[in-house]
Amino acid sequence: MTLEELSELNKLTWENLSSRKHNILKAFALSLKPSDEVMLHGYNEYVYTDKSTGRRDWASRIKFRQTGNGEIQITEYQSYLSPIAKL
């Protein structure tokens, strides 16, 4: 996926949305020793342009790396979404 395609996809995720709030419930290291990978579990709360609301559970796997100047960067990010539920 190109940067332009990713940008267009991001714009589409806001179609019909007034707001979106990310809530992290749990974070897990993927190793008992220091690790560059974590898993997150949480949910998003949505307010749509028609004022209805919704919630979607998600999990994410994130991999990091440290640059030569000590900056931490995300190198991989995967999200797993549940079906959306309108409240």
C-alpha angles and dihedrals in degrees: 000000000000124000089250092052091048091050091051091048090051091053090052091054088064094050108121092004126119095180143354126197123195117212122190114208101173140007123200130192111223093222139039089230124056107303138190092212132074137175121217128197122196147114140250125228115211134198112193128210089254088058094249117130137221144180132213127188118218144175126205135195114207129186122195139193133193118231125220091264092052097257115144115227133183110240100175132022126179125176128196115199131196120220110283119256123203113215 
